[in-house]
């Protein structure tokens, strides 16, 4: 039996080997892709024009191989087409493309010819952005006007009317009417046009595009057309175009040599790959959705590279990533090399030259290298990025797989761990985080029936902020500055570093600032008059006053505008008051509900109401009511017209499903004593998974997905590989961030634990758990005690909290700083460190604004 167990036992370091091997595979795939195809097409322009696939059946989401396609709207075209000219020349296929292109530039303009009786006519429109859009009917591309444009002749001397885009389309009319000379005449004409473009001293337009001859559906052609138009001829014409524009490589060409130069003309052969036989009625002209997608590709080809080089970087086709500024590069280098440099300095000063002590510098090394990897993943073209696509079957499958993983790892404790105990809240954070991650990966935000419950999960995280911190402050009455610093540094360290290294707005990582703000509100509410917190009327009254004042502040928009204007003027912080107001108002009162529930739970325990003979009956009634509430909520949210309609209700009803879930999850001792290890594992690093997903699992600042193995068809394998790497890095960054918080704020006894390995749990069977900080780990008191304090006798400080706050705490010398301080007598306290770092950030913001 023992030998059988050994045969099937896993190496304890199996997860390390698995993650490192998948990481090595991803790096190797990135290198091979660059060597084979990345060097020749670094901006993915060729992929945009030649390769791709539909991600949906409705022809709404076209995916070029390896890059993210932007769906252009009218406001997006201004930067590259305003006050410019766009010219289309060709046949009816080109005309259809012209009208759909024009409708994107200005939705007020038509999508079809205004008059069918004059459809073989020229058209000219001007958009609201003063973009002039011209169409010239010339199915043979041989009129004097066409030749003049191709040769780059200006209409009059001194007037630069050169088009931003020149689109030429021809071919089908040569096939339809044999009297024109057929294929030989078309070949001679195209050769002449291409030679003119190539020989012109000045390119006829910023972007010259020759459309491929459109594929035909022979079975749907009219008899007259079917006699002369054949698919084989169309294929031959497109092959001829391709070889003329992209000369074949020499026989000795290798992957290490430069490819032969192509003509300054774009040939979107991918247009024919986007066609669907079921989307045409006459065999020639295809559905509006497909033609609109064609027009969108032309806009991506022309406009992506002139788009402002700011986040989100969700347009990666035909667009180069910006080089980091000197300041941004300096910060990246400092963060990445700090850990290795500190380790090396300590190693050189260690007389034994032993590397066994390097563990104390491991957090800085892990943190820095992870930041470097995140930057490579989402700010370079080393790995590919593609668009999201929601699929209900995939969504359901991933949810069921996650549920199965959670249920198969359920463990049961030997005793009742209490209401909302630590294991249970870790599990709660974990399964909610898994649901949110799947929701983000598949782009399910457009599905109201999924968006609405996800909003409740976000509210549940905020609920835990109010519940956890209120429980701590009532039981511990520790309002010292050290703990404020610990919580805020723990919540924001990774976020703030990414803000500078990735050049992203702080509020875009909305949960860290949101939870930080609510922590400060809870702290202020509980700290004011804290000596009277044992008096329930006073405590409830100040919570109600805080709730009223904050509601008033958020509803008076000028106040928030004034605060953000002050931050911009003094600290060079550019935040959107409108976006922040939306985030806050959506969950305006759920934190206060958490605070009130924490007080209620403490009082129930204090008066031992659970021992009352009517308590079991009350629990049964609460269970029935909770089931009814959950059924009602799901019916209600599914009945809403849209997610915007639901948002108007959310702040008023979100506490109901949360309270119902808590009731059901804690309905019996057996439910309170069991928890899922898989979900709890994710819950303990939920802060890092939420933030890192922006760049290392997703891509384009959450707008797309990261592709480690090139090829859309490998997406399922990509999902598995990227998930392994993502979870592994998130877990290690979680531990590293916790240790770095210790370095910054104080010794380990007074710091935030980085994992359950650092926490000694002593939970009474009837007691409540230690405080739970959403998306982070819990806070421990200075003496490391995590026994629940009797709620009816809160521990009070011997002095006023303001006196303790003023005194601060002088921490012991942390291992991460001893290289610098050596044996000097001066050791900076937590306040000094934070003041220095705030000053550094203020200086960085000021310099950033000038770069």
Secondary structure, DSSP 8 states (H G I E B T S, - for coil): -HHHHHHH---TTHHHHHHHHHHHHHHHHHHHHIIIIITTTTT-HHHHHH-EEESSSSS--EEETTS------GGGGHHHHTT-EEEEEESHHHHHHHHHHHHHH-TTS-SS-S-GGG-SS-EEEE-TT--EEEEEE-TTS-SHHHHHHHTT--SSTT----EEEEEE--SHHHHH-GGGTHHHHHHHHHHHHHHHHHH-SS-SEEEEEE-------GGGS-HHHHHH--HHHHHHHHHHHHHHHS----TT--TTS------S-B--THHHHT--GGGBSSSS-B-HHHHHHHHHHHHHHHHGGGS-S-S-----TT-------HHHHHHHHHHHHHHHHHHHHHHHT-TT--SGGGGGGHHHHHHHHHHHHHHHHHHSSSSEEEE----HHHHHHHHHHHHHHHHHTEEE-SS---TT-HHHHHHHHHHHHHHHHHHHHTTGGG-HHHHHHHHHHHHHHHHHHHHHHHHHHHHH----HHHHHHHHHHHHHHHHHHHHHTT--GGGSHHHHHHHHHHHHHHHHHHTTGGGTT-HHHHHHHHHHHHHHHHHHHHSHHHHHHHHHHHHHHH-----HHHHHHHHHHTSSHHHHHHHHHHHHHHHHHTTGGGSTTHHHHHHHHHHHHHHHHHHHHHHHHHSSSHHHHHHHHHHHHHHHHHHHHHHHTSSHHHHTEEEHHHHHHHHTHHHHHHHHHHHTEETTTTEEEESSSSGGGHHHHHHHHHHHHHHHHHHHHHHHHHHHHHHH--GGGSB-SSGGG------TTS------TTS--B--TT-------TTS----SS-HHHHHHH-------GGGHHHHTT-S----HHHHHHHHHHHHHHHHHHHHH-
